Amino acid sequence: MFSLEKQAIGAAAARHIPRNSCIYLDAGTTTLALARELGTRDDLLIITNDFVIAHFLIETSQCRMIHTGGTLCRDNRSCVGEAAAQALRGLSVDIAFISASCWGMRGIFTPDEEKIAVKRAVSEVTRKRVLLADSSKYNKIATFLALPLTQFDAVITDPHLPAPARQELARLELDV
């Protein structure tokens, strides 16, 4: 769903990654779209908790890579929980590209409590936090607030995000 939008979001995000950066790619299909844009790069250290992203990068990229490990979440083929969070706390990240099942002006939400620790840990150890989320996930709410929107420096989304939402993001001084 929204695959063309995700491809465009991934391409836009890739343009903002300086050479020799250490980046984090959160689990998700939008961050996978970003990983697909990085396949030809060889200058990055990429950290991820996502097995699909890791597999793709193993096959296509010459970048160095760290997988967080942690508790397996079969639903989205990633690692979650305190073990993954602890692995992240031992690192320093230049840019974290964080995904969301649901998001709104309060922040990003998840239906899975185990994902919260990972998102919060990477937020603590990164210099720049970028939300990658297509507009279909906007104003959808799940049970658990993972991170408030004020924790982000930028949001990369598609052109279908409603104008009032874009205005509110600008009011929060987030790059969109």
C-alpha positions in Angstrom: 0.0 0.0 0.0 1.2 3.5 -0.9 4.3 1.9 -2.6 5.0 4.8 -5.0 4.8 7.3 -2.1 7.2 5.1 0.0 9.6 5.0 -2.9 9.5 8.8 -3.2 9.9 9.2 0.6 12.9 6.8 0.5 14.5 8.8 -2.4 14.0 12.1 -0.6 15.5 10.8 2.6 18.5 9.4 0.8 19.4 12.8 -0.5 19.8 14.1 3.0 22.5 11.5 4.1 26.0 13.0 4.0 28.9 10.8 3.1 30.5 8.7 5.8 27.4 9.0 8.1 26.3 6.5 10.7 22.5 6.0 10.2 19.8 4.0 11.8 17.0 2.5 9.7 14.0 1.5 11.9 11.9 -1.5 10.9 9.3 -0.9 8.3 8.4 -0.8 4.6 9.2 3.0 4.3 12.6 2.6 5.8 13.1 -0.4 3.4 12.4 2.0 0.5 15.2 4.2 1.9 17.5 1.1 2.1 16.8 0.4 -1.5 18.1 3.9 -2.4 21.4 3.2 -0.5 22.3 -0.1 -2.3 25.0 1.5 -4.3 26.6 3.4 -1.4 29.7 2.1 0.3 30.5 4.9 2.7 27.9 4.4 5.4 27.6 2.5 8.7 24.0 1.4 8.8 22.3 0.2 12.0 19.0 -1.6 11.8 16.7 -3.8 13.8 14.9 -5.0 10.7 15.8 -8.4 9.1 14.4 -7.5 5.7 16.5 -4.4 5.5 19.6 -6.3 6.7 19.1 -9.0 4.2 18.6 -6.5 1.4 21.8 -4.6 2.4 23.8 -7.8 2.7 22.9 -8.7 -0.9 23.3 -5.2 -2.5 25.5 -2.9 -0.4 29.1 -2.6 0.5 28.2 -0.5 3.6 29.2 -1.6 7.0 26.2 -2.8 9.0 25.1 -3.5 12.6 22.0 -5.4 13.4 20.7 -4.7 16.9 19.6 -8.2 17.8 16.9 -8.5 20.5 13.5 -10.2 20.8 12.1 -11.4 17.5 8.9 -9.7 16.3 7.7 -12.0 13.6 4.9 -9.7 12.4 7.3 -7.2 11.0 10.5 -9.3 10.9 12.5 -7.2 13.3 14.0 -7.2 16.8 12.3 -5.3 19.6 12.5 -5.0 23.4 15.1 -4.1 25.9 17.9 -6.2 24.4 17.6 -4.3 21.1 17.3 -1.0 23.0 20.4 -1.7 25.0 22.4 -2.4 21.9 21.4 1.0 20.5 22.3 2.8 23.8 26.0 1.8 23.2 26.2 3.6 19.9 26.3 7.1 18.6 24.1 7.8 15.5 24.2 10.7 13.1 20.7 10.4 11.6 17.9 8.0 12.7 15.2 7.3 10.2 12.3 6.2 12.4 9.1 4.7 11.1 5.6 4.7 12.5 2.5 2.5 12.2 0.4 5.6 13.1 1.2 9.2 13.7 -0.4 12.5 14.4 0.4 15.8 16.1 0.9 14.1 19.5 3.6 11.8 18.1 4.2 8.3 16.7 2.1 5.4 18.0 2.5 1.7 17.9 0.2 -1.2 18.7 3.2 -3.2 20.1 4.5 -2.1 23.4 7.8 -3.9 22.7 8.7 -1.4 20.0 8.7 1.6 22.3 12.0 0.8 24.0 13.8 0.6 20.6 12.4 3.9 19.3 13.2 5.7 22.5 16.7 4.3 22.8 17.6 5.4 19.2 16.1 8.8 19.9 18.5 9.1 22.9 21.6 8.4 20.9 21.1 10.2 17.7 22.0 13.7 16.6 19.1 14.0 14.1 15.7 12.2 14.2 13.7 12.0 11.0 10.2 10.5 10.8 9.6 8.6 7.6 5.8 8.0 7.2 3.4 8.2 4.4 0.2 10.2 4.7 -2.1 7.1 5.0 -0.7 6.6 8.5 -1.5 10.2 9.6 -4.2 10.7 12.2 -4.3 7.0 12.9 -3.8 6.2 16.5 -2.6 3.0 18.1 -2.5 2.2 21.8 1.1 3.2 22.8 2.7 6.6 22.3 6.3 5.7 21.3 7.7 9.3 20.8 6.2 12.7 20.9 6.5 14.6 17.6 8.6 17.3 19.4 11.4 14.6 19.5 11.8 14.9 15.7 13.9 17.3 13.7 12.2 16.5 10.4 9.3 14.6 8.8 9.5 13.1 5.3 6.1 12.2 4.0 4.2 12.4 0.7 2.3 15.3 -0.9 -1.1 13.9 0.2 -0.6 15.1 3.8 -3.5 17.5 4.5 -2.5 21.2 4.4 -3.6 21.8 8.1 -1.2 19.1 9.2 1.7 20.6 7.1 0.9 24.0 8.8 1.0 22.4 12.2 4.3 20.7 11.5 5.7 24.1 10.4 4.4 25.7 13.6 6.4 23.0 15.5 9.4 24.0 13.5 9.8 20.6 11.9 11.4 20.4 8.5 8.9 18.8 6.1 
